[in-house]
Amino acid sequence: MNLLRILSFISVTAAAAALGRDIFLSFSAGRLASTSLGALWFSLHPPSLNLFQAVVERYIAPVIWDPYIVAVLKSPAWLDMIVLAVILLAPVWLFRRRTRS
């Protein structure tokens, strides 16, 4: 359970960094600017994004790439990171030990 907490903390930290980047870009451009997860991933390491697409289409199911994963990759990076943190923390919240009062 501690590993899930650490991973969710990293995810929230990445979300804060992505949101800070979007706010900075918005002020610099003078308009609302939002960086998608796919654009951020591509700017950090393009080969891994291409490998991820190949693995999903070849070994998992090609039908889930276009409507589902592409939608996640087009959404704002900070939002995806917050959703990931909530998903990672869900088992911690659901299966925590409750003390009797």
C-alpha positions as semicolon CSV with decimal commas, in nm:
position;residue;x (nm);y (nm);z (nm)
1;M;0,000;0,000;0,000
2;N;0,292;0,233;0,060
3;L;0,401;0,186;-0,301
4;L;0,060;0,304;-0,420
5;R;0,087;0,611;-0,200
6;I;0,433;0,691;-0,337
7;L;0,318;0,646;-0,697
8;S;0,012;0,862;-0,637
9;F;0,231;1,132;-0,479
10;I;0,455;1,124;-0,786
11;S;0,146;1,150;-1,005
12;V;0,013;1,450;-0,812
13;T;0,356;1,614;-0,832
14;A;0,362;1,557;-1,209
15;A;0,010;1,701;-1,233
16;A;0,120;2,013;-1,044
17;A;0,421;2,052;-1,274
18;A;0,206;2,010;-1,586
19;L;-0,053;2,256;-1,455
20;G;0,221;2,505;-1,369
21;R;0,361;2,467;-1,721
22;D;0,017;2,526;-1,871
23;I;-0,036;2,836;-1,656
24;F;0,305;2,972;-1,755
25;L;0,236;2,905;-2,124
26;S;-0,107;3,066;-2,094
27;F;0,038;3,385;-1,948
28;S;0,317;3,390;-2,206
29;A;0,082;3,338;-2,500
30;G;-0,189;3,567;-2,368
31;R;-0,450;3,296;-2,420
32;L;-0,549;2,967;-2,262
33;A;-0,288;2,704;-2,343
34;S;-0,319;2,343;-2,240
35;T;-0,064;2,071;-2,309
36;S;-0,205;1,730;-2,390
37;L;-0,056;1,416;-2,242
38;G;0,039;1,292;-2,588
39;A;0,221;1,615;-2,676
40;L;0,403;1,614;-2,344
41;W;0,499;1,247;-2,381
42;F;0,615;1,306;-2,740
43;S;0,829;1,602;-2,634
44;L;0,993;1,396;-2,358
45;H;1,055;1,065;-2,540
46;P;0,898;1,001;-2,885
47;P;1,025;0,642;-2,930
48;S;0,848;0,520;-2,615
49;L;0,517;0,667;-2,733
50;N;0,554;0,485;-3,065
51;L;0,649;0,164;-2,883
52;F;0,346;0,199;-2,656
53;Q;0,117;0,230;-2,959
54;A;0,275;-0,074;-3,125
55;V;0,243;-0,285;-2,810
56;V;-0,121;-0,188;-2,755
57;E;-0,220;-0,249;-3,115
58;R;-0,027;-0,573;-3,157
59;Y;-0,054;-0,749;-2,821
60;I;-0,358;-0,607;-2,644
61;A;-0,627;-0,498;-2,890
62;P;-0,605;-0,260;-3,186
63;V;-0,961;-0,143;-3,133
64;I;-0,883;0,026;-2,801
65;W;-0,605;0,248;-2,939
66;D;-0,807;0,490;-3,150
67;P;-1,119;0,571;-2,953
68;Y;-0,994;0,527;-2,597
69;I;-0,619;0,574;-2,561
70;V;-0,610;0,854;-2,818
71;A;-0,878;1,035;-2,617
72;V;-0,663;1,007;-2,304
73;L;-0,356;1,128;-2,494
74;K;-0,549;1,431;-2,625
75;S;-0,676;1,538;-2,281
76;P;-0,476;1,777;-2,060
77;A;-0,175;1,615;-1,898
78;W;-0,249;1,753;-1,551
79;L;-0,602;1,607;-1,560
80;D;-0,473;1,264;-1,660
81;M;-0,222;1,270;-1,376
82;I;-0,490;1,359;-1,121
83;V;-0,710;1,075;-1,247
84;L;-0,415;0,837;-1,222
85;A;-0,350;0,949;-0,863
86;V;-0,713;0,886;-0,769
87;I;-0,704;0,542;-0,931
88;L;-0,384;0,456;-0,745
89;L;-0,522;0,577;-0,412
90;A;-0,860;0,404;-0,447
91;P;-0,739;0,068;-0,305
92;V;-0,566;0,247;-0,019
93;W;-0,889;0,426;0,073
94;L;-1,116;0,126;0,018
95;F;-0,909;-0,128;0,210
96;R;-0,776;0,083;0,495
97;R;-0,807;-0,050;0,847
98;R;-1,079;0,117;1,039
99;T;-1,039;0,164;1,409
100;R;-1,327;0,136;1,649
101;S;-1,409;0,449;1,840
